[in-house]
Amino acid sequence: MTKKQKKTKIKLPDTRGQEYDVLIGKDWLGSLLKLIKKQDISNIVIVTDNNIEKLYANKLLHSLKGKLGAYNVRLIIFPADEKNKNQNTVAKLQEEMFKYKCGRDTFVVSIGGGVVGDVAGYTAATYMRGIPYVQVPTTLLAMVDSSIGGKTGVNTKYGKNLVGSFYQPQAVYVDVEFLKKLSQRHLINGLVEAVKMFVTHDREMFQFVVNNYNKILDLDKKVLEKIIKRAIEINIEIIRQDEKENGERGLLNFGHTIGHAIEKLSGYKILHGEAVALGILVEAKVAELLGKLPHKAFVEIESFFCELVDIKKLKSYSIQSILKETKLDKKVRAGEVKYVLVKNLGRVCRQGGKFVHTVDEKIVKQALTLLR
């Protein structure tokens, strides 16, 4: 680690005593090289999609080949798009690794957005029952959310992220320089996931984002690093308590029960963050209707999230179709759909040790109706 990098360590409180670093800064390649040299490996596989291949992965391939001459370094790509986040893609990646004669002495470097990270992580988790990997997220969404905490997996025709594994990386390298190539739409897509955590855990940071929204869109490095660092800290605090999402980690799914339903109904044409933003609006309205969330706090949430997403998109999907899809959500227990309920900015409802709650479908329907 250099002076230009900020380090946050994830230590999981289990019998494995597992821990790894999340490094924020532009000198990540040097740290990656040091980590690789500590591994008992001979093969390095860079996994990415065809968009990131052109932007960053080819350069990374040449760098690793030039600096690690004793290792076999290869690049494996798959077509970019959420629709390719499936088991067929994982099978194809693993087939290529078999063709390259990759054994357990193989190290996977995932470089890309959330889809790449989930697919590469799940590939590493299941190849020969698990080989080491690292995450190099290139989107804001991946930096603040999907690269942190070891969630890997793929979508199925029944819903999003229904097949997967909790499999922790060896390290995560976050460099805001990657965001310079990101469109404003994809920047906002990731910002939603950060603000989601501030709504549930940090009122001051929510206000910081609201006050600095224009600076965020202008890619102000200091502002972005502060947001990313705090979002990662919240993520880590939760994961330390609940790695396998048996309790508190469910709070990270705020907005996702409705969001995943909308995302699937759109055929994944709507971005994840956009769908979650709509989900947050609906689920915050649910909390208000239940008397949990003060009207003033709902208005603050509504006002800002309507800057991030066009709420009129809700009209594209029938209320019944949304409710039907929520029944396939991972949080469903005994046929009951579960929701995260906020009670104020920075605070959530925790009742009887539970962090997600059953809500009468009539209330959810009412919330969807009022926001359309």
C-alpha positions in Angstrom: 0.0 0.0 0.0 1.2 3.5 -0.8 0.4 6.9 0.7 -2.0 7.5 -2.1 -4.1 4.5 -1.0 -6.6 4.3 1.8 -7.1 0.8 3.4 -10.1 -0.7 5.0 -9.8 -4.2 6.3 -12.7 -6.6 6.2 -12.4 -9.2 9.0 -15.2 -11.8 9.2 -16.1 -13.0 12.7 -16.1 -16.7 12.0 -14.0 -19.8 12.6 -11.9 -19.1 9.5 -10.6 -15.8 10.9 -10.8 -14.6 7.3 -9.8 -11.1 6.5 -8.9 -9.0 3.4 -8.2 -5.5 2.4 -10.3 -3.0 0.5 -7.8 -0.5 -1.0 -9.0 2.9 -2.3 -6.5 4.7 -4.6 -4.9 4.7 -8.0 -1.8 2.6 -7.2 -3.8 -0.6 -7.0 -1.7 -2.5 -9.6 1.4 -2.6 -7.4 -0.7 -3.9 -4.5 -2.2 -6.6 -6.8 1.3 -7.7 -7.9 2.5 -8.1 -4.3 -0.6 -10.1 -3.5 -0.2 -12.4 -6.5 3.4 -13.1 -5.6 2.3 -14.3 -2.2 0.0 -16.9 -3.7 1.0 -20.5 -4.4 -0.2 -20.3 -8.1 1.1 -20.6 -11.6 -2.0 -19.5 -13.6 -3.7 -16.1 -13.6 -7.0 -15.7 -15.4 -8.4 -12.2 -16.0 -12.2 -12.3 -16.3 -14.1 -9.4 -17.9 -16.7 -8.4 -20.5 -16.1 -7.2 -24.0 -16.6 -3.6 -23.0 -14.0 -3.6 -20.3 -11.7 -5.7 -22.4 -11.1 -2.7 -24.7 -11.0 -0.1 -21.9 -8.9 -1.7 -19.3 -8.4 -5.5 -19.4 -6.1 -5.7 -22.4 -3.8 -3.1 -20.7 -3.9 -5.1 -17.4 -3.1 -8.3 -19.4 0.0 -6.8 -20.9 1.1 -5.3 -17.5 0.8 -8.6 -15.7 2.5 -10.5 -18.5 5.3 -8.0 -18.5 5.8 -8.0 -14.7 5.0 -11.7 -14.0 6.9 -13.6 -16.7 7.0 -16.8 -14.7 3.2 -17.1 -14.6 0.7 -18.1 -17.3 -1.6 -15.0 -17.7 -4.7 -15.3 -19.8 -7.8 -13.1 -20.5 -11.2 -14.6 -20.7 -14.2 -12.5 -21.8 -17.9 -12.8 -22.1 -20.5 -10.5 -23.7 -21.5 -7.5 -21.6 -25.1 -7.2 -20.4 -27.1 -8.3 -17.4 -28.8 -10.9 -19.6 -25.5 -12.8 -19.8 -25.3 -13.0 -16.0 -26.4 -16.7 -16.1 -25.2 -20.2 -15.5 -24.4 -20.7 -19.3 -21.8 -17.9 -19.0 -20.2 -19.4 -15.9 -20.1 -22.8 -17.7 -18.4 -21.3 -20.7 -15.8 -19.5 -18.6 -15.0 -22.6 -16.7 -14.8 -24.6 -19.9 -12.2 -22.2 -21.2 -10.2 -22.6 -18.0 -10.3 -26.3 -18.4 -9.0 -26.0 -21.9 -6.1 -23.8 -20.6 -5.4 -26.7 -18.1 -6.0 -24.4 -15.1 -5.8 -26.3 -11.8 -6.2 -25.2 -8.3 -3.1 -23.2 -8.7 -5.1 -20.6 -10.6 -5.8 -17.0 -9.5 -8.8 -15.1 -10.9 -8.7 -11.3 -11.4 -12.2 -9.9 -11.9 -12.2 -6.4 -13.6 -15.4 -4.7 -14.5 -18.8 -3.8 -13.2 -21.2 -5.7 -11.0 -22.1 -8.3 -13.6 -18.5 -9.1 -14.2 -17.8 -9.3 -10.5 -20.7 -11.5 -9.7 -20.0 -13.9 -12.6 -16.2 -14.0 -12.0 -16.7 -14.5 -8.3 -19.2 -17.3 -8.8 -16.8 -18.9 -11.4 -14.0 -18.8 -8.9 -16.2 -20.1 -6.1 -17.3 -23.2 -8.0 -14.2 -24.0 -10.1 -12.5 -27.0 -8.5 -14.6 -26.2 -5.4 -13.0 -22.8 -5.0 -9.9 -20.9 -6.2 -8.7 -17.4 -5.0 -9.8 -14.2 -6.7 -9.7 -10.4 -6.4 -12.2 -7.7 -7.4 -11.2 -4.6 -9.4 -14.6 -2.8 -9.8 -14.8 -0.2 -12.6 -18.3 1.2 -11.9 -19.6 3.1 -8.9 -22.2 0.5 -8.3 -19.6 -2.2 -8.0 -17.3 -0.1 -5.9 -19.9 0.7 -3.2 -21.9 -2.5 -3.3 -21.4 -5.6 -5.3 -17.6 -6.0 -4.9 -17.9 -5.8 -1.1 -18.8 -8.8 1.0 -18.4 -11.8 -1.2 -21.9 -12.1 -2.8 -21.5 -13.9 -6.1 -24.1 -15.4 -8.4 -26.2 -15.4 -11.5 -29.8 -14.7 -12.6 -32.3 -17.3 -13.7 -35.6 -17.1 -15.5 -37.3 -17.1 -12.1 -35.5 -14.0 -10.8 -32.3 -12.1 -10.1 -29.4 -13.6 -8.1 -31.3 -16.7 -7.2 -28.2 -19.0 -7.7 -24.9 -18.1 -6.1 -22.5 -18.3 -3.3 -21.0 -16.3 -0.5 -17.3 -16.4 -1.5 -14.9 -13.7 -0.3 -12.2 -12.3 -2.5 -8.6 -12.0 -1.5 -8.8 -8.2 -1.9 -10.8 -5.4 -3.5 -9.1 -2.5 -5.4 -11.1 0.7 -5.8 -9.9 3.4 -8.1 -12.1 6.4 -8.8 -10.1 7.1 -12.0 -12.2 4.3 -13.6 -15.3 6.5 -13.2 -14.0 9.0 -15.8 -15.2 6.6 -18.5 -18.6 6.1 -16.9 -21.7 7.7 -18.4 -23.8 9.9 -16.2 -26.6 7.4 -16.2 -24.3 4.7 -14.9 -22.8 7.0 -12.4 -26.2 7.7 -11.0 -26.9 4.0 -11.2 -24.2 3.4 -8.6 -24.9 6.4 -6.6 -28.3 4.9 -5.7 -26.7 2.0 -3.9 -24.5 4.4 -1.9 -27.4 6.6 -0.9 -29.5 3.6 -0.1 -27.0 2.8 2.7 -27.1 6.4 3.9 -30.9 6.4 4.1 -30.7 3.4 6.4 -27.6 4.2 8.3 -26.2 7.7 8.0 -28.4 10.8 7.8 -25.4 13.2 7.6 -24.0 11.4 4.6 -27.4 11.4 2.9 -27.4 15.2 3.3 -23.8 15.4 2.1 -24.8 13.7 -1.2 -27.8 16.0 -1.6 -25.7 19.1 -1.0 -22.9 17.8 -3.4 -25.0 16.3 -6.1 -23.6 18.6 -8.9 -20.0 17.9 -7.7 -20.7 14.1 -8.0 -21.9 14.5 -11.5 -18.8 16.6 -12.3 -16.7 13.6 -10.9 -15.2 15.6 -8.0 -12.6 13.1 -6.8 -12.6 14.1 -3.1 -16.4 14.0 -2.9 -16.6 10.6 -4.7 -13.9 9.1 -2.5 -15.7 10.3 0.7 -19.0 8.7 -0.5 -17.3 5.5 -1.6 -15.3 5.1 1.6 -18.4 5.7 3.8 -20.6 3.3 1.8 -17.9 0.6 2.1 -17.6 1.2 5.8 -21.3 0.7 6.3 -21.2 -2.4 4.1 -18.4 -3.8 6.1 -20.0 -3.0 9.5 -23.0 -5.0 8.5 -21.2 -7.9 6.9 -19.0 -8.3 10.0 -22.2 -9.0 11.9 -24.0 -11.1 9.3 -21.9 -12.5 6.4 -24.5 -14.9 5.2 -27.5 -12.6 5.2 -29.4 -14.3 8.0 -30.3 -11.1 9.7 -28.8 -7.6 9.6 -27.3 -7.9 6.1 -30.9 -7.9 4.9 -30.9 -4.1 5.5 -28.7 -3.8 2.3 -31.7 -5.0 0.4 -33.7 -1.8 1.1 -35.6 -1.0 -2.2 -34.6 -4.4 -3.7 -37.8 -6.3 -3.1 -39.7 -4.0 -5.5 -36.5 -3.1 -7.4 -35.6 -6.7 -8.4 -39.2 -7.2 -9.5 -39.1 -4.1 -11.8 -35.7 -5.1 -13.1 -36.9 -8.5 -14.1 -40.1 -7.2 -15.7 -38.1 -4.8 -17.8 -36.1 -7.7 -19.2 -33.1 -6.1 -17.5 -33.4 -3.1 -19.8 -33.7 -0.8 -16.8 -30.5 -0.5 -14.9 -30.2 -2.1 -11.4 -29.8 1.3 -9.6 -32.7 2.8 -11.5 -34.9 -0.1 -10.5 -33.7 0.0 -6.9 -34.4 3.8 -6.8 -38.0 3.1 -7.8 -38.1 0.3 -5.1 -36.8 2.7 -2.5 -39.5 5.2 -3.3 -42.2 2.5 -3.1 -40.8 0.9 0.1 -40.3 4.3 1.8 -44.0 5.1 1.0 -45.0 1.7 2.5 -43.2 2.7 5.7 -45.0 6.0 5.7 -48.4 4.4 5.2 -47.7 2.0 8.1 -46.9 5.0 10.3 -43.3 4.1 10.7 -41.7 6.9 8.6 -42.6 10.6 9.2 -44.1 12.4 6.2 -41.3 15.0 6.3 -38.6 12.3 6.0 -40.5 10.6 3.2 -40.6 13.9 1.3 -36.9 14.3 1.7 -36.3 10.8 0.3 -38.8 11.3 -2.5 -37.4 14.7 -3.5 -33.9 13.4 -3.9 -34.7 10.0 -5.5 -36.9 11.7 -8.0 -33.7 13.5 -9.1 -32.1 10.1 -9.7 -34.9 8.3 -11.5 -38.0 9.1 -13.5 -40.8 7.9 -11.2 -43.1 7.8 -14.3 -41.3 4.5 -15.2 -43.4 2.8 -12.5 -46.4 3.1 -14.9 -44.7 0.8 -17.3 -45.4 -2.2 -15.1 -48.8 -3.3 -13.8 -49.2 -3.4 -10.0 -50.2 -7.1 -10.1 -47.2 -8.1 -12.2 -44.9 -6.3 -9.7 -46.5 -8.0 -6.7 -46.3 -11.4 -8.5 -42.6 -11.0 -9.0 -41.9 -10.0 -5.4 -43.1 -13.5 -4.4 -39.9 -14.9 -6.0 -37.6 -12.6 -4.0 -34.9 -14.3 -2.0 -36.2 -12.8 1.2 -39.6 -14.6 1.0 -40.1 -16.8 4.0 -43.1 -19.3 4.2 -44.7 -17.5 1.3 -44.4 -14.1 2.9 -42.7 -11.2 1.1 -40.3 -9.3 3.3 -39.4 -5.5 3.2 -36.9 -3.3 4.9 -38.8 -0.5 6.7 -37.2 2.9 7.4 -38.3 4.9 10.4 -36.4 8.0 9.7 -33.3 9.1 7.7 -30.5 7.0 9.0 -32.7 4.7 11.0 -34.6 1.4 10.3 -37.2 -0.6 12.0 -35.8 -3.5 14.0 -38.5 -5.5 15.7 -37.9 -8.7 17.7 -34.4 -9.0 16.4 -35.8 -8.9 12.8 -34.5 -6.6 10.1 -37.0 -7.4 7.3 -40.7 -7.4 7.8 -43.9 -8.9 6.4 -46.2 -6.2 4.9 -49.9 -6.6 4.0 -50.1 -6.7 0.2 -52.9 -4.1 0.3 -50.4 -1.6 1.8 -47.8 -2.3 -1.0 -50.6 -2.0 -3.6 -51.6 1.3 -2.1 -48.1 2.6 -2.2 -47.7 1.6 -5.8 -51.0 3.3 -6.7 -50.2 6.6 -4.9 -46.8 6.9 -6.7 -48.0 6.2 -10.2 
